[in-house]
Amino acid sequence: MTEIFTKNEYDKNIQTLINWAHAYYVEDNPIATDEEYDKLARACLAYEQTYPNKSNPNSPNKRVGGVVLEGFTKANHLSRMWSQEDVFNTQELEDWITRAKKVNENLMYYCEPKFDGASLNLIYENGFLKQAITRGDGTTGEDVTNNVKTIHSIPLQIEEKSLIEIRGEIVIRKKDFEKINEQRLENNEALFANPRNAASGSLRQLDPNITAKRKLFFNVWGVGQNSINAKKNSELMQYIYSLGFVKPPLQKVCKSVVEIEDLYHKIIDSRDSIEMMLDGMVIKIDDIETQEELGYTVKVPKWSCAYKFPAVEKTTKVKNIILQVGRTGVITPVAAVEPTLIDGSTVERATLHNFDEIARLDLRINDEVIIIKSGDIIPKITKVFHERRDGTQKEVKRPTNCPKCNSELLDEGTLIKCQNLDCPSIVTNSIIYFASKNCMNIDGLGIKIVELLVEKKKIFDILDLYSLKYEDLQDLEGFKEKRINNLLSAIKNTKGTSLYRIINALGIEHIGEVASKQICLEFGLNVIDIDLDSLINLDGIGEQMANSFVEFMRVNKELVTKLVDIIEPTIEEKVEISENNFKGKTIVLTGTMSVSRGIIKKNLEALGAKVSSSVSKKTDYLIFGEDAGSKYDKAVSLGVKTLTEEQMNEMI
């Protein structure tokens, strides 16, 4: 086959395609017709098929959808993706800054819009996109690399050759969101509630061709593991943008609360004109050394927060009061309201918390009300227009019987609770949560299966899962031999799991996976009988969390004890690190060594050391290999003790 282009011509044509694609997908301002683009893309594809070894790694032809997947595999982030601490007003912002100033009085603040989408972590190695992982639980997410390669605002190749995690938000433009919903309406498909759901759903399509059609957009907001030597967050991000990532609008390094507030209100005023959904402004301490000194809580970095937008208010009418029965049997009233568009989402329900609040508001069915919504916060009724009543209003009465099982309710004032342990809502919801992917991960035990097992009275609580037999399932519709054996095996495979997974799966109020790990590591099987004071003394466990945990164990001690006896979980022991030369020391690694720095980092952390990414006056040792560079120079200038790899090994 003859050569269609010279290599030089091919590379120039690829750059033309990249420019055209960028204008179309990223800038939303086409500079070539579809016919021109397709013709040149086909010509470049012919060259790539003829000379695969000469193909450009950034070719737009590599962004077409691949094979349809059966499911997504799990993947670990190189470093944790943290949540953000939320602040909602000036006072909370000032309190956050006061805490940060305990480390450094002279602070600057890197501020930018907070886009409302799906968080994504991109891993680049040797300049190429190696892996794309959804946020997941912050430690482990789903590998969506094939889908991400269809997104034109994500470079397939960058100039930075070191291993680096680049993080951001997958979003979708408001007008593209509207087009998607119009198409779904024509196809009789369920509509997406808002652009964030559309972005998340599009990113997790098993068919990459569908993702490719959704015009997803990547807004970069930070980095994870990296070896970039930057002193300021602003410098670091400018470098990231130079690698080919789009720079978000309205960024600024602020010097004071006044400047932060000015930018915050400027972003609010520009909110409607920005093409993607925003839900606030992110504020980060600009100095990276200060970031490292501040560190993290159990859940969030102490050097970053999200200044959320004020709640949006709308007027609507209450059509009915729905009674929901929670996992623990608590009855919660929910207002069904006339569908109302608030901040890109259609709201049809609003929380009321309890019947005392209904009485306080003097709320009745058919009342006109004000509802507010702020970011991810569930819409809430804040005011009732009593003066607009027209005689059609109906009083809301406190329930006396459970809406699910009709048994008599216990009414303790604020708390109204169903105590019937056979109540389908209590059984069903607690088992669904227990079996869910982020808890015990019992494959094949989804919502509908749990509902069926409860309905047919095969199980009455979590414990009954472990006494299920083949003959209990064989008469159920849709249960063949393979399905029954797979489900029983999945339940059996949970035996021997870590204790913290069981505790997390119980759905204790305020106690998530991180807290479960921490409590179980500290107390082991004693968690069942742990007292309030012991829990409160544990770093990161507040009084509300401790109260919730202790009360849950008091009420459910028999169930939890039996569950632990059946599962026989693995108990992780807290390892006391013996004294050594590196325990409690802050260490920085630089240069090329005989093994990867990741391995050395892990070994040092096992000795109780803290391994940092930048040198400061608080650094105890800089351990260096070949081509040490600027970190070595800074360590020498600050008088930090330097060690070769050989000297480190001798000290170990």
C-alpha positions in Angstrom: 0.0 0.0 0.0 1.4 3.4 -0.9 2.1 6.1 1.6 -0.8 8.6 1.8 1.1 11.3 3.6 4.7 11.8 4.6 5.1 11.5 8.4 5.5 15.3 8.6 2.3 15.9 6.7 0.4 13.3 8.8 1.5 15.0 12.1 0.5 18.4 10.8 -2.9 17.0 9.8 -3.3 15.4 13.2 -2.7 18.8 14.8 -5.3 20.3 12.5 -7.8 17.6 13.6 -7.0 18.3 17.3 -7.6 22.0 16.8 -10.9 21.3 15.0 -12.0 18.9 17.7 -11.0 21.3 20.5 -13.0 24.1 18.9 -16.0 21.8 18.5 -16.1 19.9 21.8 -14.3 22.2 24.2 -14.9 25.8 22.9 -18.3 24.9 21.4 -17.3 27.0 18.4 -16.8 24.9 15.3 -14.1 26.1 12.8 -14.6 23.3 10.2 -17.6 21.5 8.8 -18.4 17.9 9.8 -17.7 16.9 6.2 -14.2 18.4 6.3 -13.4 16.9 9.7 -14.6 13.4 8.7 -12.7 13.5 5.4 -9.4 14.4 7.0 -10.0 12.0 9.9 -10.5 9.1 7.5 -7.3 10.0 5.6 -5.3 10.1 8.8 -6.9 6.8 9.9 -5.8 5.2 6.6 -2.2 6.3 7.4 -2.5 5.0 10.9 -3.7 1.6 9.7 -0.9 1.4 7.2 1.8 2.6 9.6 0.6 1.8 13.1 4.1 2.3 14.5 4.1 5.9 13.3 0.6 6.8 14.5 0.3 9.9 16.8 -0.7 8.9 20.3 -2.9 12.1 20.5 -4.8 11.3 17.3 -8.5 12.0 17.6 -9.1 8.7 15.8 -8.0 7.0 19.1 -11.0 8.6 20.9 -13.7 6.5 19.2 -15.6 4.1 21.4 -14.1 0.7 22.0 -15.8 -2.6 22.8 -18.9 -2.8 25.0 -17.9 -3.8 28.5 -19.7 -6.3 30.8 -18.9 -4.2 33.8 -16.3 -1.9 35.3 -13.3 -3.3 37.3 -12.2 -1.7 40.6 -9.0 0.3 40.6 -7.0 2.0 43.4 -6.0 5.6 43.4 -2.3 6.2 44.0 -3.2 8.7 46.7 -6.5 9.3 48.5 -9.2 11.5 47.0 -10.5 13.5 49.9 -13.9 15.1 50.5 -14.3 18.9 51.1 -15.3 20.7 54.3 -18.3 22.9 53.5 -18.7 26.4 54.7 -22.0 28.3 54.1 -21.4 31.9 55.3 -18.8 34.5 56.2 -18.6 33.5 59.9 -17.9 29.9 59.0 -15.3 31.0 56.4 -13.6 33.2 59.0 -13.6 30.3 61.5 -11.9 28.0 58.9 -9.3 30.7 58.2 -8.6 31.2 61.9 -7.8 27.5 62.3 -5.5 27.6 59.3 -3.7 30.6 60.6 -2.5 28.7 63.7 0.2 27.2 61.4 0.9 30.3 59.2 -0.3 33.8 59.9 0.5 35.1 56.4 -1.8 33.2 54.1 -2.9 33.5 50.5 -6.0 31.7 49.2 -6.3 30.1 45.8 -10.0 30.4 44.8 -12.0 29.0 41.8 -15.6 27.9 40.9 -16.7 24.5 42.2 -18.2 22.6 39.3 -21.1 20.2 40.0 -20.3 16.9 38.4 -18.6 13.5 38.8 -15.0 13.5 40.3 -12.4 11.7 38.2 -8.7 10.8 38.7 -6.4 10.6 35.7 -3.1 8.8 36.0 -0.4 9.7 33.5 2.9 7.8 33.2 5.8 8.6 30.8 3.5 11.3 29.3 0.6 8.9 28.4 -2.8 8.6 29.9 -2.5 5.3 31.7 -5.7 5.0 33.7 -8.9 7.0 34.6 -10.7 6.1 37.8 -13.9 7.5 39.3 -13.7 8.8 42.9 -15.5 5.9 44.5 -14.9 5.8 48.2 -11.8 8.0 47.9 -9.4 5.0 48.0 -10.9 2.7 45.3 -13.0 3.7 42.3 -14.0 2.2 38.9 -11.7 2.0 35.9 -13.4 4.1 33.2 -10.3 4.6 31.0 -12.0 3.4 27.8 -14.8 5.9 28.2 -12.5 8.8 29.2 -10.4 8.4 26.1 -13.5 9.6 24.2 -13.5 13.0 26.0 -11.7 15.6 24.0 -10.9 18.0 26.9 -8.7 15.2 28.4 -5.2 15.0 26.7 -4.1 11.4 25.8 -0.5 12.6 26.0 1.2 15.4 28.0 4.7 16.8 28.3 5.1 15.8 31.9 6.9 12.4 32.0 6.8 11.6 35.7 4.0 9.6 37.3 1.2 12.0 38.2 -2.4 12.0 39.2 -4.5 14.9 37.7 -7.9 15.3 39.2 -11.0 17.2 38.2 -14.8 17.1 37.6 -16.6 15.5 34.7 -19.4 17.9 33.8 -21.9 18.4 31.0 -23.0 21.8 29.5 -26.5 22.9 30.4 -27.6 23.0 26.7 -26.1 19.5 26.0 -28.0 18.3 29.1 -31.2 19.6 27.6 -30.5 17.9 24.3 -29.8 14.5 26.0 -33.1 14.7 27.9 -35.0 15.6 24.7 -33.5 12.5 23.0 -34.3 10.3 26.0 -37.9 11.6 26.0 -38.2 10.7 22.3 -36.9 7.2 23.2 -39.2 6.8 26.1 -36.3 6.6 28.5 -36.2 8.0 32.1 -35.0 11.6 32.1 -31.8 12.7 34.0 -32.7 14.8 37.1 -29.9 17.3 36.5 -26.6 17.8 34.6 -24.5 16.2 37.4 -26.5 12.9 37.1 -26.2 13.1 33.3 -22.4 13.5 33.5 -22.0 10.7 36.0 -24.4 8.4 34.1 -22.6 9.1 30.8 -19.1 8.5 32.3 -20.2 5.1 33.5 -21.7 3.8 30.3 -20.6 0.2 29.5 -20.7 1.2 25.8 -18.0 3.9 25.2 -19.7 4.9 22.0 -22.6 6.3 24.1 -20.1 8.3 26.3 -18.5 9.7 23.1 -21.8 11.2 22.0 -22.5 12.9 25.3 -19.9 15.8 24.9 -18.6 15.4 28.4 -16.2 18.1 29.7 -13.3 17.8 32.1 -12.6 20.6 34.5 -9.2 20.0 36.3 -9.1 21.2 40.0 -6.0 19.5 41.5 -3.4 16.8 41.6 -2.8 13.7 43.7 0.6 11.9 43.7 3.2 13.9 41.8 6.8 14.9 41.9 6.4 18.5 40.6 8.5 20.9 42.6 6.1 23.9 43.1 5.9 26.1 46.2 2.4 27.5 45.5 -0.9 25.8 44.5 -1.4 28.6 41.9 2.0 27.8 40.3 1.2 24.1 40.3 -2.1 24.6 38.6 -0.7 27.0 36.0 1.7 24.2 35.1 -1.1 21.7 34.8 -3.0 24.0 32.5 0.1 24.3 30.3 0.0 20.5 29.8 -3.2 20.9 27.7 -6.0 21.1 30.3 -8.6 23.8 30.1 -8.3 26.6 32.7 -11.6 27.3 34.5 -13.0 30.8 34.6 -12.9 33.3 37.5 -9.8 32.1 39.3 -7.9 34.3 41.7 -5.3 34.2 44.5 -7.0 36.3 47.3 -5.2 38.0 50.2 -8.1 38.4 52.6 -11.7 37.5 53.6 -12.9 40.6 51.8 -11.2 39.6 48.5 -12.6 36.0 48.9 -16.1 37.4 49.5 -15.9 39.7 46.5 -14.9 36.8 44.2 -17.5 34.6 45.7 -20.3 37.0 44.9 -18.8 37.7 41.5 -19.1 33.9 40.7 -22.7 33.9 42.0 -23.5 36.8 39.7 -21.9 35.0 36.8 -23.5 31.6 37.7 -26.2 31.7 35.0 -23.8 32.8 32.2 -21.3 29.9 32.9 -22.2 26.9 30.7 -21.7 24.3 33.4 -23.5 23.9 36.7 -21.7 25.3 39.8 -22.5 24.7 43.4 -20.0 26.9 45.2 -16.4 28.1 45.3 -13.3 26.1 46.3 -10.8 27.8 48.6 -7.3 26.4 49.1 -4.3 27.6 51.1 -1.9 28.6 48.3 1.3 27.8 50.0 2.0 24.0 49.6 4.3 23.8 52.6 1.5 25.2 54.8 -0.9 22.6 53.2 1.4 19.8 54.3 1.8 21.3 57.9 -2.0 21.6 58.2 -2.6 18.0 57.0 -6.0 16.2 57.2 -8.8 15.2 59.5 -10.4 11.7 59.1 -12.4 13.0 56.1 -11.1 16.3 54.7 -7.9 18.3 54.1 -7.6 21.1 56.7 -6.2 23.4 53.9 -9.2 23.4 51.6 -12.9 24.1 51.8 -15.9 24.5 49.6 -17.8 27.8 50.1 -21.2 26.6 49.0 -23.7 28.9 47.3 -26.7 30.2 49.3 -29.9 28.2 49.1 -32.2 28.9 46.2 -35.8 29.6 47.2 -39.0 28.8 45.2 -42.7 28.8 45.9 -44.8 25.6 45.4 -47.8 23.8 46.8 -47.9 20.8 49.2 -50.0 18.0 47.6 -49.6 15.3 50.2 -47.6 14.1 53.2 -45.8 10.7 52.6 -44.7 8.6 55.5 -41.3 6.9 55.1 -40.1 4.1 57.4 -36.4 4.1 57.9 -34.0 1.2 58.5 -34.4 1.6 62.2 -38.2 2.0 62.1 -38.3 5.8 62.5 -41.2 7.4 60.7 -40.2 10.5 58.7 -42.8 12.7 57.0 -42.0 13.9 53.5 -43.9 16.6 51.7 -44.9 15.8 48.1 -45.0 19.1 46.3 -45.9 20.3 42.8 -42.9 19.7 40.5 -40.7 22.8 40.8 -37.4 23.6 38.9 -34.7 24.7 41.3 -31.1 25.2 40.2 -31.3 22.7 37.3 -33.2 20.0 39.2 -36.9 19.3 39.2 -38.0 19.0 42.9 -41.1 16.9 43.8 -40.4 16.2 47.5 -39.2 18.2 50.5 -38.0 17.0 53.9 -39.9 17.8 57.1 -37.7 15.9 59.5 -40.5 15.2 62.0 -44.1 16.0 63.1 -42.9 18.6 65.6 -41.7 20.6 62.6 -45.0 20.2 60.9 -46.7 21.6 64.0 -44.2 24.5 64.3 -44.8 25.5 60.7 -48.5 24.9 61.1 -48.3 23.1 57.7 -51.4 21.6 56.0 -52.0 19.7 52.8 -52.7 22.2 49.9 -50.7 25.0 51.6 -48.5 27.2 49.4 -44.9 27.1 50.8 -41.4 28.3 50.2 -38.8 25.5 49.6 -35.1 26.0 49.6 -32.3 23.9 48.1 -28.5 24.4 48.4 -26.2 22.1 46.4 -26.6 18.5 47.5 -28.8 19.4 50.5 -32.3 17.9 50.3 -35.0 20.5 49.6 -36.6 21.8 52.8 -39.8 23.8 53.5 -38.9 27.0 55.3 -42.2 29.0 55.3 -45.9 28.5 54.9 -48.2 31.2 53.4 -51.0 30.9 55.9 -52.7 34.0 54.5 -53.1 32.3 51.1 -55.3 29.5 52.4 -58.6 29.1 50.5 -60.4 26.5 52.5 -59.1 23.4 50.7 -56.3 22.8 53.2 -56.3 19.6 55.3 -54.7 19.2 58.7 -51.8 16.7 58.9 -52.4 14.2 61.7 -49.8 12.3 63.6 -49.8 8.6 62.5 -50.7 6.0 65.0 -50.0 2.9 62.9 -47.1 2.0 60.7 -47.8 2.6 57.0 -45.9 -0.6 56.1 -47.0 -3.2 58.6 -50.0 -1.4 60.3 -48.6 -2.2 63.8 -49.1 0.4 66.5 -46.4 3.0 66.6 -44.4 4.2 69.6 -44.8 8.0 69.8 -42.2 9.7 72.0 -42.9 13.2 70.8 -40.1 14.1 68.3 -39.5 10.4 67.6 -42.3 8.2 66.2 -41.1 4.7 65.7 -42.3 1.3 64.5 -40.9 -1.4 66.8 -42.2 -4.4 64.9 -39.1 -6.4 64.0 -41.1 -8.1 61.2 -41.9 -4.8 59.6 -40.9 -5.1 55.9 -39.3 -1.7 55.8 -37.0 -2.3 58.7 -36.0 -5.8 57.6 -35.7 -5.0 53.9 -33.8 -1.7 54.1 -31.3 -2.9 56.7 -30.5 -6.1 54.7 -30.2 -4.1 51.4 -27.7 -1.8 53.1 -25.9 -4.7 54.7 -25.5 -6.5 51.3 -24.6 -3.4 49.3 -21.4 -3.1 47.3 -19.8 -0.6 49.8 -20.7 -2.8 52.8 -20.6 -6.6 52.7 -20.8 -6.7 48.8 -22.9 -9.8 48.6 -23.1 -10.3 44.8 -26.6 -11.3 43.6 -28.4 -10.0 46.7 -29.8 -6.8 45.1 -32.8 -4.7 46.2 -35.5 -6.8 44.3 -34.1 -10.1 45.6 -34.1 -8.9 49.2 -37.6 -7.6 48.8 -38.7 -11.0 47.4 -37.0 -13.0 50.2 -38.7 -10.8 52.9 -42.0 -10.9 51.1 -41.9 -14.7 50.9 -40.8 -14.8 54.6 -37.6 -16.6 53.8 -35.7 -14.1 56.0 -36.7 -11.7 58.8 -33.4 -10.1 59.6 -29.7 -9.9 58.7 -29.0 -13.1 60.7 -31.4 -15.1 58.6 -29.1 -14.7 55.5 -26.6 -17.1 57.1 -29.2 -19.8 57.6 -30.6 -19.8 54.1 -30.5 -23.2 52.4 -30.8 -24.4 48.8 -34.4 -25.7 49.4 -35.4 -22.3 50.8 -34.8 -20.7 47.4 -35.6 -23.4 44.8 -39.3 -22.6 44.8 -38.8 -18.9 44.1 -39.5 -17.5 40.6 -36.3 -17.1 38.6 -34.1 -19.1 40.9 -32.4 -21.9 39.1 -29.6 -24.1 40.4 -26.7 -21.8 39.3 -28.3 -18.7 40.7 -29.1 -20.3 44.0 -25.5 -21.7 44.4 -24.0 -18.4 43.4 -26.0 -16.5 46.0 -25.3 -19.0 48.8 -21.6 -18.9 47.9 -21.6 -15.1 47.9 -23.1 -15.1 51.4 -20.7 -17.8 52.6 -17.7 -15.8 51.2 -18.5 -12.9 53.6 -17.3 -15.2 56.4 -13.9 -14.2 57.7 -14.2 -10.7 56.4 -12.7 -7.8 58.3 -14.6 -6.7 61.4 -14.8 -3.1 60.3 -16.8 -4.2 57.2 -19.4 -5.8 59.4 -19.6 -2.7 61.6 -19.9 -0.4 58.6 -22.6 -2.6 57.0 -24.8 -2.3 60.1 -25.7 1.2 59.0 -25.0 2.9 62.4 -26.0 6.6 62.2 -22.9 8.9 61.7 -20.5 5.9 61.5 -19.1 5.3 58.0 -16.2 3.2 56.7 -13.4 5.4 57.9 -14.8 5.6 61.4 -15.5 1.8 61.4 -11.9 1.0 60.5 -10.6 3.3 63.2 -12.8 2.0 66.0 -12.2 -1.6 65.1 -8.4 -1.2 64.8 -8.4 0.4 68.3 -10.8 -1.9 70.1 -11.2 -5.1 68.1 -14.1 -7.3 69.3 -14.6 -5.0 72.3 -16.5 -2.7 70.0 -19.7 -4.4 71.1 -19.2 -3.4 74.7 -17.3 -0.2 74.3 -18.2 2.7 76.6 -18.8 6.3 75.6 -15.7 7.9 77.2 -13.4 5.4 75.4 -14.9 6.3 72.1 -14.8 10.0 72.6 -11.1 9.8 73.5 -10.4 8.3 70.1 -9.0 11.0 67.7 -11.6 12.0 65.1 -14.6 10.5 66.9 -16.9 13.2 68.2 -19.6 13.0 70.9 -22.5 12.6 68.4 -20.7 9.7 66.7 -19.8 8.1 70.0 -23.4 8.4 71.3 -24.8 6.9 68.2 -22.4 4.0 68.2 -22.8 3.1 71.9 -26.7 3.4 71.7 -26.8 1.2 68.6 -24.7 -1.5 70.3 -26.8 -1.3 73.5 -30.1 -1.9 71.5 -28.6 -4.5 69.1 -26.0 -6.2 71.2 -27.6 -9.7 70.8 -27.9 -9.4 67.0 -24.3 -8.1 66.6 -22.9 -10.7 68.9 -24.5 -13.5 67.0 -23.5 -12.0 63.6 -19.8 -11.8 64.7 -20.0 -15.4 66.0 -21.4 -16.6 62.6 -19.0 -14.6 60.4 -15.9 -15.0 62.6 -14.3 -11.8 61.2 -10.6 -11.1 60.8 -9.5 -8.8 63.6 -6.8 -6.4 62.5 -4.4 -5.8 65.4 -2.9 -2.4 66.0 0.8 -2.7 65.5 2.9 -0.8 67.9 6.0 0.4 66.1 9.2 -0.2 68.0 11.7 2.6 68.4 13.9 3.2 65.4 15.8 6.0 63.7 12.9 7.1 61.5 9.9 6.8 63.8 8.1 10.1 64.0 10.5 11.7 61.5 9.4 13.8 58.5 11.2 12.6 55.4 11.5 13.8 51.8 12.6 11.5 48.9 14.2 12.7 45.7 16.2 11.4 42.8 16.6 7.9 41.3 17.3 5.0 43.6 17.8 1.3 43.3 14.1 0.6 43.9 11.1 2.8 43.3 10.4 5.7 45.7 7.0 4.2 46.3 8.5 1.1 47.8 10.9 3.1 50.0 8.0 5.4 51.1 6.0 2.3 52.1 8.9 0.9 54.1 9.6 4.2 55.9 5.9 4.7 56.8 5.9 1.1 58.2 8.6 2.4 60.5 6.4 5.3 61.7 7.9 8.0 59.4 5.9 10.7 57.6 7.0 11.0 54.0 6.4 14.4 52.6 6.6 15.7 49.0 8.4 19.0 49.7 11.3 20.1 51.8 10.6 22.6 54.7 12.2 23.6 57.9 10.3 20.8 59.6 11.9 18.1 57.4 14.1 15.8 59.4 15.9 13.9 56.6 16.2 14.3 52.8 17.0 10.9 51.3 18.4 11.3 47.8 19.5 9.3 44.8 20.9 10.2 41.4 19.7 13.5 39.7 18.5 14.8 43.1 17.9 18.4 41.8 16.2 21.3 43.6 14.9 19.5 46.6 18.5 18.5 47.5 19.6 22.2 47.1 16.7 23.4 49.3 17.5 20.9 52.0 21.2 22.0 52.1 20.1 25.6 52.2 17.8 24.9 55.2 20.3 22.8 57.0 18.2 19.6 56.7 20.2 16.4 57.2 20.7 14.6 53.9 21.2 10.8 53.5 22.1 8.6 50.6 20.1 5.4 50.0 23.0 3.4 51.5 23.1 5.5 54.6 19.3 5.2 55.0 19.6 1.4 54.8 22.4 1.4 57.4 20.2 3.4 59.8 17.2 1.0 59.2 
